């Protein structure tokens, strides 16, 4: 028995020369669960639905393999006759990433399930019996189970759509011969911008004032109403002066003429030169020059700075880097910003510190048990909390999608690894083809993958 796809058109997707129009698609459905199809002009939308009240396992077929308790999974399919099957566990911004895969003969399946975080079982169902590569998200648990399933399906390529990969067991991936990609080099400025935004919002109490207005509580100007902190001439502290930390520091120094104190295991020579040159410019203009200092310890930064922004990596040495003891060393009216990793901050200790110090303020983009906040944090008026949006600019998110897709494609096609994962502009130039290389594979050395000479 066969069933033809409904040819009634839905809203067309953006036209693409890379994705040919489809006439009809025939799928076998004998002994399969009920299926509902909707065909767009250039893409198939497919929803697989479990039989009502059935206790029987959903049988496997050419597209998916479901576990017995699997819930309905909906997908969007591009280039259904493509040679290589690539699965994206989420819809991602832009269409260039899709076009680049389709141009290289990939069938692209995008999970459109209205579910924020897919379970391991959901992803196993998406992988199915034949899969060449997967683009995943940082909310997913990519460990032994998923890499085993991907390997059994013939897949040797996975990429996070993120620069971080704390959700990925890289050793397990290497064990199964799966390359693990990430997307550095495209998030620096946008993450620094959010950290700067949180710094300004916290210092001037913007979120508190906004809520006050919306509640209809404003009945006239008062001398003490929402008095905050002036940034000019104050000291910004940066813990972790890598690419993002240095970009943030430059924004705060040049934008607000703040002095800098930073702590990093490595000297930030370029940042120091920037501050020195800017200080000389201000002095020549008759203004107070800005200064910089490389602290001998992190505690020195905490004690001196008025605004402190965290930009370390997350490992055993930085877990709960900011705890009760270190919070007590900060100024009573200090501002703490975290756009790095949630577990860097002991959130329970932070909540208590906020309660005891009402003029201490914090801006958080990440959380210890994301997506959840520790009890009491949401009630703190001196806390600004946003849902992990540091990379959420259109250009950056589309770039992340492109890099993740090219990581997967590169391994499928046998391309070498790009020599500098932080210099990715050639991959993001929409006016020319991307280099024949994988932008960033974190376990390339362990897998013995060659490095590109481009």
N, C-alpha and C positions, 0 to 999 in steps of 0.2 A: 504494500500500500504506500502511496506517495501523496504528498500534499504540496500544492503550489503556493508560493508566497503571494499574499494579497498584493495586487499591483496598484491599489489606491495610494496616491502619493501623499506624503506628509510634507511639512514645511521643508523645503530644500536646504541642504547645508551649503556653505560657501563653495562656489564653483572652484574646481581644481582640475587643471589639465592632467594631473597625475592619476586621478581616480576616474576610470571610464564609467559611463552610465551603464546601469544594469537593466536587462530586460526581464527575465524570469530566473528564479533560483529554485531548484527542486531539491527537497530534503527528504530522506526516508523517515517515516514516523511509525513504522510497524512496531508495536509493543513499546512505544515510547510514551512519556508523559504528555499530557495535553500541551499543545504549543500554540502560541499566539505570535503572529508575524505582522510587522508593518514595514513596507518597503518605501524608503525615501528615494529621491531621484538618483542619488549617488551612494547610498549607503543602506544596508539592511539593519533593521532594528529587530532584535530577537529576544523574546522572553520565554523562559522555560519554567513551567509551573508543575509542581508536584500534584499527583492525583489526590483528590480530596479523600480524606479519611483512610488513606492507604497505609498499611503497615509494611508494604513490600519495599525493598530497596529500589531506588530509581535506577533502571538499567543504563549501562554505559553506551555511548555511541560516538560518532566521529568527532563531535565538537567538545563535549564535556564528559566528565565522570563525576557523578554526585555521590556523596555519602548518603546513608539512609535518612539521616535527619536534615539533610541540606534544605535550605529554604530556597524560594525562587531566586534565580539570578538572571538579571537582564544585561544584555550586551549590545554594543553597536559594532558592526563589522564593516571595515573598509577593505576594498580589493579582495573579495572572497576567494579568488582563484590564485592568490599569491603563493609563491613557493615556500616561503618561510612564515611560520605563525608566531606573531609577537602579541603578547597580552599586556595591556595596561590596566592595573587594578583600579584606576580612577580616571575620569575625564580630566585632561590637563589643558591649560590655557593655550590658545593659538591653534593654528592648523599646520604650521610649517613642519613640526615634528612628525605629523602623520604623512605629509607629502614626501618627506625625506625617506621614510620607511617604505612607502608604496613605490617610489621611484626605483627602489632596490628589490622589487618583487616580494615585498612582505605583505602578508595578510595581517591586518591590524584589528585586534578585538579589544574594545574598550568597555570595561564594566561600568554600567550606568545605574547600578543598584543604589537606591536612596538610603544608604547606610554609611555613616561617617567612617567607621573603622571596620574593615573586613576581618573576619575570624580566619584562623588557619584553615578550617574546613572550607570556608568560602573560596579561599585562594587555591586550595587543592582542586576544588571543582572547576575553577577557571583554567588551571594548568591542563587538566585532562590527560589524555593519553599521548598527545603529540604537541609539543611546544618547544620552540627554539629559543625564546627569551621572554623575560618579564620585566616590565617597568613597575616598580613598587613605590610605596610611600613610607615615610618615617614612622607612621602610626602602626605599622604592621610588624608582626613578630617573625622575622626571617631567620629561622634556625635550622637545626638538623632535619626536622620534619618536612619543611618546605623545600629545602635544597635537595633532599632525597627524592621528593616527588618530581621536582623539575628535572633532575638528572635522569630519572626513569622515563620521563617524557621526551628525552633527547635534548633537553635544554642545557646550554653551557654559558648562559649570559643573563645577568640580573643587574639592574641599576636602580638605586634609590633616586627619587627626584628630590634630592637634598644634598647639602654639603656634608652633613653629619651622617654617621651610620652606626649609632649606638644601638639601633634596633636590629642590627645584622650580626650574626655569628660568622665572622669572616673565616675562622678556622674551619667551620662546618662547610662553608661554600668551597673553600680550597680542597677539602677532603673529597668533594664530589666533582671537582674540576670546573666549578662555576666561577666565572669572572664577576667581581662585584664592582659596579661603577658608582660614582657619586658626582656631584655637580659644583665643584668649587670654581672660583674665579669670576662668578657672575653675581654674587650676593654682597660684595663688600660695601659698596656705597649705599645700597638700599637698607641694609641692616644698620649701618652707622647712622643713617638718617632717622630711623625709628628711635634709636637710642638717644639721639639729640632731641627728637620730638618729645620723648618721655621726660627728658631732663628739663626742658622748658616748661612742659605742662605741670610737672611736679613743683618746680620752683615758684611758678606763678599761680598755683592752685587752680588751674583752669577747669579741671573736671569737677571739682567741688563747686566752683562758681557757676558752672553750667547747670548742674543739678539744682542749685539754689534758685536760679532764674526759672527753670522749667517747673519747679514746685510752686511758683507764684509767691515766693517769700520776700522778694525784693520790693521795698517800699520807700527807697530813697538812699542817696549816698551817705556813707558813714566813714569816718577817718580810719577805723580799724577793720573795715570789712574786707576779708580775704587778703590780708597783707601777707605777701610771700617774700622770696629772696631775690635780690638783684644778682645776676650772674657776672656782670662786668667787674673785673678786678679780683674775682674770687679764684679759687684753685680747683681745677678739675683733676681728679685722680683716675688713672687708667690701670687696671690690673689685667695684663695680657696685651702688650703693644704690638700685636701682629697686624695683618692687613686691616681687619675691621676695627680693632682698637686704635690703630694709628689714624685711620680715616675719621673716626669719631673725634679723636683728639684735635685734629686739624679743624674740623667743623666748629668745635667749641672754642678753640683759640682764636681763629680768624673771625668767627661769627660774633663772639661775645667778649673777646679780648681777655680771656681767662689765662691764668698761669697754669703750668702743667707739672704734675708729679706723677711718675709712672713706675710700675714694677714689672719686670720681665726677666726671665733667665738670660735673654739675649739683649744686647744693646740695640736700641732702635735708632740707628745712626741717621737715617733719612728724616725721621720725625724730629730729632734733635736739631738737625740743620734747618728744617723748615721753621721751627720755633725761633731759632736764633736769627734767621733772615727776617722773619716777620717782626721780631722785636726791634731789629735795626731800622726797619721801615717805619715803625711807629715812633721811634725816637727821633728819626729825621723829620717826621711830621709834627714834632712838638708834643707827642703824646707819651704816656707812660708805657715803656716797653714791657712786653710779656717775657716771662722767664720759664725755664724748664729745669727739672731735676730728676735724675734716675735714682729712685729710692733703693736703699740697701736691703729693705725687707717690705713685705706686703703690709705689715702692721704700721709702718711709717706712713704709707699712703692713707690708711684708714684714719690715722690720727690727725693728719694735716689737711686732707682734702675736704672741700665743701660739697662737691658732687663727685660720686664714685661710680664708675661704670665697669662692669665685669665682662671680660672677654677672654677667659681661659678656655682651654680644651677641657673635656670632662674625662677624668680617669680616677684612679684610686687616690691620687694625691690632691685632687681638687673637689672630691665629694664633700659636701658641707664645708666648703672653704670659708663661707660666711656662716658662723655659728654664734651662739650666745656670747661667748667670750669676745669674739672679734666685733660683734655689733656694739658691745659696751665700750669699745675703744674709739668709736666714731663720735663725731660732734653731735650734740643733742638736736641740732637743726640740719643735720646733713641729709643729703639725698642719695639713695642707692638705686642704681639702674642695672637690670639684668636682662640682656637679650642674647645670652650665650646658651647655657643649658640649665634646666630647672634644678637638678640636684646639687648644683654648685652652692645653693643657698639652703640652709636648714629652715624650712618654711614655718615650722612650729615655733622655733625660736624667734623668727622674724615677726610673727603675729604678736607674741608677747612683748617684743620690743616696741612695736607700733602702739600697742595699748598703753605702755608705760611712758612713751615719749610722743605726745600728740603732734609736735612740730617736726619730728623726724618723718621723712616721706620716702616713698619707694615707687618705682615704675617697673612693672614686670611684664615681659612678653612670653616667658616660659615658666613652667611650674614643676615642682618636684614629682608629683604623681599625675602628670598631664593625661587626660584633660581636666582632672579634678584639682580643686584648691583645698588646702588644709582648712579645717574648721576655723571660722572667725575672720579669715582674710577678706572675704567679700564684704564684711561689715565695716572694714576699716576705711574711714573717709580719707585718711592720709596715705592710702594705697591706690595707685592707678594700675589696673590690670587689663591687658588686651590679649586676644586669643592667638598667640604665636603667629603674628603677622609681619615679622621683621623683613621677610623676603617678598611681601605682598605688594610689589609694584608690577605693573603690566609687563614692562620690558624684562624684568628679572624672572618672573614666573614663566614667561614664554621661553626665555633663554634656558632656564632649568629643564623645561620639558624637552627642548631641542637637544641639550647635552645628554640627558638621560637616554633619549632615543638613539643617539649616535653611539653611546657606550654599548648598548645592546647590539646595534647594527654592526659595529666594528668587530665584535667577537664573532658574530655570525659569519661575516665576510672574511674573517681571518686577517683583519688589518692590524698593524702594529699599534703601540700605545704612544699617545702624544707625549712629547718630552717634558713639557711644562704645563701641568694641569691648571695653573693659575693664570696662564696666558691663553685665553680661549676665544679671543676676538675673531680669528679666522673661521671658527665654527658658527659664529653668530651673525656673520655678514650675509644678509639675505640676497645680495646681488651677485653672489658667486657660490659655486658648489663648496661644501665643506671639505676639509682635508680628508684623505683616506686614512683615518686613524681613529682610535677610541680616545675621547678627550681625557678621561680619568678612570683608571682601574686600580683600586686600592690594593688588591692582592696580585698585581701583575708580576712582581718579582717572585712571589711564592709559586706562581703557576709557570714561571719561566717564559713569559710573553716578551716578544721583542719590542724594542723602543724605536719609534719612528725617527728617521733622519731628516724629515721635512723641516 
